[in-house]
Amino acid sequence: MSIATFAANPSAVTLKDPYVLHGRQLRTGAQLHETSRYSDDIWRMTPARLKAHEGSLILNFPTLPQRFRPSAKRLFYALLSLELPDGEEPPSVSSLRTTFTEIKRFLKWLDGRWPPDRIELSALSPKDLTDYRKHLLARFPHNPGQRQRSRAHLRLFWRWRRHLDEDALRFDPLHLDGWGESQSVRRGENSTDRLPEGVLGPLVIWALRFIDDFATDILKADRRWRETRGKVATGESSFHTRVGERLQRLLDEHIATGRPLPGYQGQPSGLYLSWALACDRTSVDRHRQAIDATAAVVGVTDSSFIEDTQGQLDGEPWVPAITTHHTAKYSLARLSRHLQAACYLVIAFFSGIRDSEVKHIKRDCLKTKCDEDGTPYRWKLHSLAFKGEDDIAGVPATWVVNAVVARAINVLEQLHPPTQDYLFGRLPHGAGGHKGINLALSSNATNNQLNDFVAFVNVLCSERNRTDTIAAGPGHPLKLRTSHFRRTLAWFIARRPGGVIAGALQYRHHSIQMFEGYAGTSDSGFRAEVESEQAIARGEVYMEMIEAHQHLDLAGPSAEEAARRLKDFGDRAQFQGQIALDKHRLKRIMKRNDPAIYPGEYITCVNDPAKALCEKARRGNSEGLPSHGGCLPLACRNVALTPENVAVWQREVARIDRRLASRPTLAPRLRQLQKNRRAEVVEFLTSNGQEVVPT
């Protein structure tokens, strides 16, 4: 029996009141009998949220118009736990919150339009939905994406009609004029902005500074905090006896060494003293007179806990001290969160993995390979992947990372207690430590951490008159999000030769086209932007060659053609040595008169697609650009040689000679291959008028 049958009958609902999550996989530890029933006004979705960083989620039906609540319950129960209609994928629990918001928007609009006695959504007419489309156009005139989402969610009453009975739509809204909105939002393009170099540079530098220079002090404070907390937590009677006697010995030590008492807001810190003695604060406060007398002799520090910091900034301690009071500027709680944010930033940017994948990094997630000398050379990071996977609970996945990521993970493993598996779980310092149902920080919590980190760094810069602040520029407030780092790394990877393929592998995308969509396609300006920057860089090289008359000193089969093209380029740019072209003018000139010369390490390519061997290998599928990965320099007629190119080939011959003369001698097959290679290179150089320098 479908839920529509008994939902219309209150007595039936009483007799059969299902658990709404019975068709969903529940997170570890959740029991179905503890979850929401159909009759509940509020359905709690949290037990079905399987990712460690996902927090609480509810569907709050009392916020809907009362007459339409049964209709909404039928729909959402079907979406949660009933059989899928043909061609439908099960909606994620997280997406249902957005669906609820859009259905709520529509039902509130409908409540103000329909007469009070009409309750069945099957009575909706094409005119009703056409009017709603017009309402959305007036409500969101400049946001076609929002209008499209709002309309798409209403189609659920058609697509899931087999479970909705009297609340099912009797027609498909997609066939209504304007419902599909021909000027729809382009799909497949990642709209997340990348971080500009002016922001990314100082951001990464400061994050690495925290990991490599400041983490030692924070971890030292953390260990001392855990030691004192651990003593109190054991509850052994010896820690709570003779408090006055032990306190007096501690005070005497301060007097004997002349060391000030740890303080807070100008007064001796009873909290720190209680931790130092492993007792409760009340026991310490009973001896306030002795504490104040000692403070009168030795004084009180501005802060407490850790004063002998090792990290340096501009030749001075990076912070005056680390305090235990979580509201203080340099508190252990604040600095630990900043360190965790720095580690997140480094891991997310240098690995390119998604926020959900970062949040599932656990202790001992890193596998390191070392060479025979014990030097690490490869690090593999293990976590869970979710997007595009068949298992909604995630599948094990591996990413190759670098030493920077390994250092960040090492810091996180020390920052968390040994019992904490998730390295991006909540830190225990300060108020609210370890609270919350999610095992790892939510995306919003990490966003807040990242922006707090930026604010702290900028305060440090302001106090010390440093210029390496993290800012987007005047009039452009910087708001970091977790998605920025993956997007930005994709942009940098895609700029490298062969980077699109490398990016698709690292990002676990199943096709190169998907990665190009993430890094940015030509429609988004990404490819055009990359090509423009590459053209400017080549233009600057051209200008340097012309100024030094290097274009007249080229060798190789295309030397004359390269000289002619560069001379024409110089003439068109009116370059006479004294004119310095700005980037905007150079960009315009390159767009109109690009000589299509591509400097490289071994050769300088004077591209002519008709003669290019790489073009023939790709059967013309190249957009007229040379393929550096498929270059055949010893045979191609598009080759020109600069003095730097010739020097590289000379070093190649010298390397081969050293290998042939090495002991023990090479195997016969390898030795012959090396000789053949040397002969080819020597023939290439001599045929282009270059002498081989004897080694």
C-alpha positions in Angstrom: 0.0 0.0 0.0 1.4 3.4 -1.0 1.6 6.1 1.6 -0.8 8.2 -0.3 -3.5 5.6 0.4 -3.3 5.8 4.2 -2.0 9.4 4.5 -5.4 10.6 3.5 -7.0 8.6 6.3 -5.8 9.7 9.8 -6.8 6.4 11.3 -4.7 4.6 8.7 -1.7 6.8 9.6 -2.2 5.9 13.2 -2.3 2.2 12.4 0.7 2.4 10.1 3.1 5.1 10.9 6.3 4.3 9.1 9.8 5.5 9.9 10.5 7.9 7.1 14.1 6.9 6.8 13.4 3.1 6.4 14.6 3.2 2.8 17.9 5.0 3.6 21.3 3.9 4.8 21.9 5.2 8.3 25.2 6.4 9.8 27.1 4.2 12.1 25.4 4.0 15.5 22.0 5.2 14.4 19.0 2.9 15.0 15.9 3.0 12.9 13.6 2.8 15.9 15.1 6.1 17.1 14.4 8.0 13.8 11.4 10.2 12.8 8.0 8.7 12.0 5.6 9.9 9.3 3.3 11.5 11.8 6.0 13.7 13.3 5.8 17.4 12.5 9.5 17.6 12.2 11.5 15.0 10.4 15.1 14.7 11.5 17.3 13.7 8.6 20.6 13.6 10.5 20.8 9.8 11.0 20.8 9.4 7.2 23.7 11.9 6.6 26.6 9.7 6.1 29.5 12.1 5.7 31.6 12.9 8.8 31.4 16.7 8.3 27.6 16.9 7.8 25.6 18.3 10.7 22.0 18.3 11.7 19.2 18.6 9.1 15.5 18.7 9.6 12.3 19.0 7.5 10.1 21.4 9.4 6.6 20.9 8.1 4.8 23.4 10.5 6.5 26.1 8.4 4.3 25.1 5.5 0.7 26.3 5.0 -1.4 23.8 7.0 -3.7 22.6 4.2 -0.7 21.6 2.1 1.3 19.8 4.8 -0.1 16.3 3.9 0.8 16.9 0.3 4.4 17.8 1.2 4.7 14.8 3.5 3.6 12.5 0.7 6.2 13.9 -1.7 9.1 13.9 0.8 8.3 10.4 2.1 8.4 9.2 -1.5 11.7 10.9 -2.1 13.2 9.4 1.0 12.1 5.8 1.1 9.7 4.7 -1.7 10.5 2.9 -4.9 12.2 5.0 -7.6 10.2 5.9 -10.7 11.8 4.7 -13.9 14.8 6.8 -14.9 15.1 8.5 -11.5 18.2 8.6 -9.2 17.7 8.6 -5.4 18.0 12.3 -4.3 20.7 12.9 -1.7 19.5 13.7 1.8 21.4 17.0 1.7 19.6 18.0 -1.5 16.2 17.5 0.1 16.7 20.6 2.2 16.9 22.7 -0.9 13.9 20.9 -2.4 12.0 21.6 0.8 12.8 25.3 0.5 11.6 25.5 -3.1 8.4 23.5 -2.4 7.7 25.8 0.6 8.2 28.9 -1.7 5.6 27.5 -4.1 3.1 26.3 -1.5 3.1 29.7 0.3 2.5 31.4 -3.1 -0.3 29.0 -3.8 -1.8 29.4 -0.4 -2.4 33.1 -1.1 -4.0 32.3 -4.5 -6.3 29.4 -4.1 -9.6 29.4 -2.2 -9.4 27.9 1.3 -11.3 24.7 0.5 -9.0 23.6 -2.3 -6.2 21.3 -1.0 -5.4 18.7 -3.7 -2.5 19.6 -5.9 -3.8 17.5 -8.7 -6.2 20.5 -9.3 -3.2 22.6 -10.4 -3.8 23.9 -13.9 -1.3 25.1 -16.6 -2.4 28.6 -15.9 -1.4 28.2 -12.2 2.1 27.2 -13.1 2.3 29.8 -15.9 1.4 32.4 -13.3 4.0 31.0 -10.9 6.6 31.2 -13.6 5.8 34.9 -14.0 6.0 35.3 -10.3 9.5 33.9 -10.3 10.5 36.2 -13.1 9.4 39.2 -11.1 11.0 37.8 -7.9 14.3 36.9 -9.5 14.6 39.1 -12.6 18.4 38.8 -12.9 18.8 35.2 -11.7 17.8 32.7 -14.3 19.6 29.9 -12.4 17.3 30.4 -9.4 14.2 30.5 -11.5 15.3 27.3 -13.2 15.9 25.5 -9.9 12.5 26.6 -8.5 10.7 25.3 -11.6 12.7 22.1 -11.6 11.6 21.1 -8.1 7.9 21.6 -8.9 8.3 18.9 -11.6 8.8 16.4 -8.8 5.0 16.3 -8.4 4.9 15.0 -12.0 8.0 12.8 -12.0 7.0 11.0 -8.7 3.2 10.9 -9.5 3.0 7.1 -9.1 3.3 7.7 -5.3 1.3 10.9 -4.9 -2.3 10.0 -6.0 -4.4 13.1 -5.5 -1.4 15.3 -5.2 0.2 14.3 -8.5 0.3 16.7 -11.3 -1.9 15.7 -14.3 0.5 17.2 -16.9 4.2 17.7 -17.3 5.1 21.4 -16.8 8.0 21.1 -19.1 5.7 21.4 -22.0 4.4 24.7 -20.9 5.6 27.8 -22.9 8.6 29.3 -21.2 8.9 26.7 -18.5 12.1 25.4 -19.9 13.3 29.0 -20.4 15.4 28.7 -23.6 18.1 31.1 -22.3 18.9 28.6 -19.5 22.0 28.6 -17.4 25.0 27.0 -19.1 25.7 23.6 -17.5 29.0 21.8 -17.0 31.0 24.9 -16.1 32.4 25.4 -12.7 31.5 29.0 -11.6 33.7 29.1 -8.5 36.2 32.0 -8.8 39.9 31.1 -8.6 42.1 32.9 -6.2 44.2 35.5 -8.0 48.0 35.3 -7.6 48.1 38.4 -5.5 45.9 36.6 -2.9 47.2 33.1 -3.3 50.9 33.9 -2.9 50.7 35.5 0.6 48.0 33.1 1.7 50.1 30.0 1.0 53.2 31.6 2.4 51.5 32.4 5.7 49.9 29.0 5.9 53.4 27.4 5.4 54.8 29.8 8.0 52.3 28.5 10.5 53.1 24.9 9.7 56.8 25.2 9.6 57.6 28.0 12.0 54.8 28.6 14.5 53.4 25.1 14.9 56.2 24.1 17.3 54.9 26.7 19.9 51.3 25.9 19.4 51.9 22.1 19.8 54.1 22.8 22.8 51.3 24.7 24.5 48.8 22.0 23.4 50.9 19.3 25.1 51.3 21.2 28.3 47.5 21.9 28.3 46.8 18.2 27.8 49.2 17.2 30.6 47.6 19.5 33.1 44.1 18.6 32.0 45.0 14.9 32.1 46.1 15.1 35.7 42.8 16.7 36.7 40.8 14.2 34.7 42.3 11.2 36.4 40.6 12.3 39.7 43.2 10.7 41.9 42.9 11.9 45.4 46.6 12.8 45.6 46.1 15.6 43.2 43.4 17.2 45.3 45.1 16.8 48.7 47.6 19.2 50.3 46.7 21.9 47.7 47.8 24.7 50.0 51.2 23.0 50.6 51.8 22.3 47.0 50.7 25.8 46.0 53.1 27.3 48.4 56.0 25.4 47.0 55.1 26.6 43.5 54.8 30.2 44.8 58.2 29.9 46.5 59.8 28.7 43.2 58.5 31.8 41.5 59.9 34.0 44.3 63.3 32.2 44.2 63.7 32.5 40.5 62.1 35.9 40.2 59.6 34.6 37.6 56.3 36.4 37.4 53.1 34.5 38.0 51.0 33.8 34.9 48.3 36.4 34.6 45.1 37.3 33.0 43.8 40.9 32.7 46.4 42.1 35.2 45.6 39.5 37.9 47.2 36.1 38.8 45.6 33.4 36.8 43.8 31.0 39.1 42.9 28.8 36.2 46.6 28.3 35.2 47.6 27.6 38.8 44.9 25.0 39.1 46.1 23.3 36.0 49.7 23.4 37.2 48.7 21.7 40.4 46.2 19.4 38.8 43.4 20.4 41.1 40.1 22.3 40.7 40.2 26.1 40.6 38.1 26.5 43.8 40.9 24.8 45.8 43.4 27.4 44.5 41.1 30.4 45.1 41.0 29.6 48.8 44.6 30.7 48.9 44.2 34.0 47.1 46.0 35.9 49.8 49.2 33.9 49.4 48.9 34.2 45.6 48.4 38.0 45.8 51.4 38.3 48.2 53.6 36.5 45.7 52.3 38.6 42.8 53.3 41.7 44.7 56.9 40.4 44.9 57.4 38.9 41.4 54.7 40.6 39.4 52.2 39.2 36.9 52.7 38.4 33.2 50.3 39.8 30.6 49.2 36.3 29.7 49.8 32.7 30.8 50.8 29.2 29.9 53.6 29.5 27.2 55.9 32.5 27.3 59.1 31.1 25.8 57.9 31.0 22.1 60.5 29.9 19.6 58.8 31.1 16.3 60.2 34.3 14.9 58.8 37.0 12.8 61.0 39.9 11.8 63.6 38.8 14.3 61.1 38.9 17.2 58.8 36.4 18.8 55.8 36.0 16.6 53.4 36.3 19.6 54.3 37.5 23.1 52.8 34.4 24.8 50.2 31.8 24.4 47.4 31.9 27.0 44.9 29.4 28.2 42.0 31.9 28.2 40.1 31.0 25.0 38.8 34.6 24.5 42.3 36.1 24.5 43.9 37.3 21.3 46.7 34.8 21.5 44.8 32.0 23.2 45.7 28.4 22.6 42.1 27.8 21.3 42.4 30.6 18.7 45.9 29.7 17.5 45.1 26.0 17.3 42.1 26.9 15.0 44.4 29.1 12.9 46.9 26.2 12.6 44.1 23.8 11.6 43.0 26.3 9.0 46.5 26.6 7.7 46.8 22.8 7.4 43.4 22.7 5.6 44.6 25.3 3.1 47.8 23.5 2.3 46.2 20.1 2.0 43.3 21.3 -0.1 45.4 23.5 -2.5 48.4 21.2 -3.0 46.3 18.0 -3.4 43.3 19.4 -5.1 40.9 17.1 -3.3 37.3 18.1 -2.5 36.2 19.4 0.9 34.3 16.2 1.7 37.5 14.2 0.9 39.6 16.4 3.1 37.2 16.1 6.0 37.5 12.3 5.9 41.3 12.3 6.3 42.1 10.2 9.4 45.1 9.6 11.5 47.7 7.3 9.7 46.2 8.3 6.3 49.6 9.0 4.8 51.8 6.3 3.3 55.4 7.3 2.6 57.9 5.6 0.2 61.6 6.1 0.8 64.6 5.4 -1.3 67.5 3.1 -0.3 69.0 6.0 1.8 65.7 6.4 3.7 64.9 9.7 2.0 61.1 10.1 1.3 60.3 10.6 -2.3 56.6 9.8 -2.6 53.6 10.3 -0.4 50.1 8.8 -0.9 47.1 10.2 0.9 44.2 7.9 1.6 40.7 9.1 2.3 37.1 8.6 1.0 35.7 9.8 -2.3 32.0 10.5 -2.7 31.1 12.4 -5.9 30.4 10.2 -8.8 30.8 7.0 -6.8 28.2 4.2 -6.5 28.4 4.0 -2.7 26.8 7.0 -1.0 28.9 6.2 2.1 32.1 6.9 0.1 34.7 4.6 -1.4 38.4 4.4 -0.5 40.5 6.7 -2.7 44.2 7.6 -3.0 45.9 10.7 -4.1 49.7 11.4 -4.7 50.7 14.4 -2.7 53.9 16.3 -1.9 56.1 16.9 1.1 54.2 20.1 2.1 51.0 18.1 2.5 52.8 15.5 4.5 54.1 18.1 6.9 50.6 19.5 7.3 49.2 16.1 8.1 52.0 15.5 10.6 51.1 18.7 12.4 47.4 17.7 12.5 48.1 14.3 14.0 50.0 16.0 16.8 47.3 18.7 17.3 44.6 16.2 18.0 44.5 13.8 20.9 45.4 10.2 20.1 41.8 9.1 20.4 40.7 11.5 17.7 40.7 9.8 14.3 39.4 12.6 12.0 42.1 15.2 11.6 39.6 17.9 10.8 37.4 17.2 13.8 36.6 19.9 16.4 39.6 20.8 18.5 39.1 20.4 22.3 40.5 23.8 23.3 38.2 26.5 24.6 34.4 26.6 25.0 32.5 24.1 23.0 35.3 21.7 22.3 34.2 18.3 20.9 30.6 19.4 20.8 28.4 18.7 17.8 27.1 15.5 16.2 29.4 15.7 13.2 32.7 14.0 13.4 34.5 16.6 11.3 34.0 20.3 10.8 31.3 21.4 8.5 32.1 23.3 5.3 30.7 26.5 6.9 32.9 26.0 10.0 36.0 25.6 7.9 35.0 28.7 5.8 34.8 30.7 9.1 38.2 29.3 10.2 39.8 30.3 6.9 38.6 33.8 7.1 39.5 34.1 10.8 43.0 33.0 9.8 43.2 35.7 7.2 42.0 38.3 9.7 44.6 37.2 12.2 47.4 37.4 9.7 46.4 40.8 8.6 46.4 42.0 12.2 49.9 40.7 12.6 51.0 42.5 9.4 49.4 45.7 10.6 51.0 45.6 14.0 54.5 45.0 12.5 54.1 47.2 9.4 54.4 44.3 7.0 53.2 44.5 3.5 52.4 40.8 2.9 48.8 41.1 3.9 46.2 38.8 2.4 43.7 41.0 0.6 41.8 41.1 -2.7 42.4 44.8 -3.2 40.5 48.0 -2.5 36.8 47.6 -2.8 37.0 43.8 -3.1 36.4 42.1 0.2 38.0 38.7 0.5 35.8 35.8 1.6 37.5 32.5 1.3 35.6 29.3 0.7 36.7 25.7 0.7 35.9 25.3 -3.0 38.5 28.1 -3.9 41.5 25.8 -3.5 40.5 23.0 -5.8 39.4 25.4 -8.5 42.6 27.4 -8.2 44.9 24.4 -8.4 43.0 23.2 -11.5 43.7 26.5 -13.2 47.4 26.2 -12.5 47.6 22.5 -13.6 45.8 23.2 -16.8 48.3 25.9 -17.7 51.1 23.3 -17.8 51.9 21.2 -20.9 49.9 18.0 -20.6 48.3 19.5 -17.5 44.7 18.7 -18.5 45.4 15.0 -18.5 47.4 15.2 -15.2 44.5 17.2 -13.7 41.9 14.6 -14.7 43.9 11.9 -13.1 44.6 13.8 -9.8 41.0 15.0 -9.6 39.5 11.6 -10.2 37.5 12.9 -13.1 36.5 10.3 -15.6 37.2 12.4 -18.6 39.4 15.2 -19.7 36.4 17.2 -20.6 35.2 17.1 -17.0 38.5 18.5 -15.8 38.4 21.2 -18.4 35.0 22.2 -17.2 36.4 22.4 -13.7 39.5 24.4 -14.6 37.4 26.5 -16.9 36.5 26.2 -20.5 36.9 28.6 -23.4 33.3 29.7 -22.8 34.2 30.8 -19.3 37.3 32.7 -20.5 39.6 30.2 -18.8 41.3 28.8 -21.9 41.4 32.3 -23.5 43.0 33.7 -20.4 45.6 31.0 -20.3 46.5 31.4 -23.9 46.6 35.2 -23.5 49.1 34.9 -20.6 51.2 32.5 -22.6 51.2 34.8 -25.6 52.3 37.8 -23.4 55.1 35.7 -22.0 56.2 34.7 -25.6 55.9 38.4 -26.6 58.3 39.4 -23.9 60.8 36.8 -25.1 60.5 38.0 -28.6 61.2 41.6 -27.5 64.3 40.5 -25.6 65.6 38.5 -28.7 65.0 41.5 -31.0 66.6 43.9 -28.6 69.7 41.7 -28.3 69.6 40.9 -32.1 69.4 37.2 -31.2 67.0 36.6 -34.0 69.9 37.1 -36.4 72.0 34.4 -34.7 69.7 31.4 -35.1 70.5 28.0 -36.7 68.4 25.2 -37.9 66.1 24.6 -40.9 63.7 27.3 -39.9 66.2 29.9 -38.8 65.6 32.2 -41.7 61.8 32.0 -41.3 62.1 32.8 -37.6 64.3 35.8 -38.3 61.8 37.1 -40.8 58.9 36.7 -38.5 60.6 38.3 -35.6 61.7 41.3 -37.8 58.1 41.8 -38.9 57.0 41.6 -35.3 59.5 44.2 -34.2 58.5 46.5 -37.1 54.8 46.2 -36.3 55.5 46.8 -32.6 57.7 49.8 -33.6 60.2 48.4 -31.2 63.4 50.3 -31.3 65.1 49.6 -28.0 63.8 52.6 -26.2 60.1 51.7 -26.3 58.9 49.6 -23.4 55.5 47.9 -24.2 53.1 47.5 -21.4 51.2 44.2 -21.1 48.0 45.6 -22.5 49.6 46.9 -25.7 51.7 43.7 -26.0 48.6 41.6 -25.7 46.9 43.5 -28.5 50.0 43.2 -30.8 50.3 39.4 -30.0 46.6 38.9 -30.8 47.0 40.5 -34.2 50.6 39.6 -35.2 51.7 36.6 -33.2 54.8 35.2 -35.0 53.8 31.7 -33.8 57.3 31.0 -32.5 57.5 28.8 -29.4 60.8 28.9 -27.4 61.7 25.6 -25.7 64.6 24.1 -23.9 65.9 21.9 -26.8 64.5 23.8 -29.8 62.6 26.9 -30.8 59.5 25.8 -32.7 58.7 28.1 -35.7 55.3 26.6 -36.2 54.0 25.8 -39.6 51.2 23.2 -39.4 51.8 22.1 -42.9 55.3 20.9 -42.0 54.8 20.0 -38.3 55.4 16.3 -37.7 53.5 16.5 -34.4 50.5 17.8 -36.4 50.7 14.8 -38.7 50.8 12.4 -35.7 47.6 14.0 -34.4 45.9 13.9 -37.8 45.2 17.6 -37.7 43.3 17.6 -34.4 45.3 20.4 -32.8 43.7 23.8 -33.5 46.9 24.8 -35.3 49.1 24.7 -32.1 52.3 22.6 -31.8 52.3 19.6 -29.5 55.4 19.9 -27.3 54.8 16.4 -25.9 54.9 14.9 -29.4 57.8 17.0 -30.8 60.3 15.2 -33.0 63.1 17.8 -33.0 65.8 15.8 -34.8 63.5 15.4 -37.9 61.0 18.3 -38.0 61.6 21.2 -40.4 60.0 23.7 -38.0 63.1 23.7 -35.8 65.2 26.8 -35.1 68.1 26.7 -32.6 69.1 29.5 -30.3 72.6 29.5 -28.7 70.9 28.3 -25.5 69.3 25.4 -27.4 72.7 24.4 -28.9 74.2 24.4 -25.4 71.5 22.0 -24.2 72.3 19.6 -27.0 76.0 19.9 -26.3 75.3 18.9 -22.7 73.3 16.0 -23.9 76.3 14.7 -25.9 78.5 15.1 -22.8 76.1 13.2 -20.7 76.1 10.3 -23.2 79.9 10.3 -23.3 80.1 10.1 -19.5 77.7 7.1 -19.5 79.7 5.3 -22.1 82.9 5.8 -20.2 81.4 4.9 -16.8 82.4 1.7 -15.0 81.0 -0.9 -14.8 80.3 -0.8 -18.5 76.7 -0.7 -19.7 75.0 -3.8 -21.0 75.6 -4.3 -24.8 72.0 -3.4 -25.7 72.0 -0.2 -23.6 75.5 0.7 -24.9 74.4 0.5 -28.5 71.3 2.6 -27.8 73.4 5.3 -26.3 75.8 5.3 -29.2 72.9 5.5 -31.7 71.5 8.4 -29.7 74.8 10.2 -29.7 75.2 9.7 -33.5 71.8 11.2 -34.1 72.5 14.3 -32.0 75.9 14.9 -33.5 74.5 14.6 -37.0 71.7 17.0 -36.1 74.1 19.6 -34.8 76.7 19.3 -37.6 74.0 19.4 -40.3 72.9 22.7 -38.8 76.3 24.2 -38.8 77.2 23.5 -35.2 80.4 22.0 -33.9 80.3 19.3 -31.2 82.5 20.3 -28.4 84.7 17.4 -27.3 84.4 16.3 -23.7 
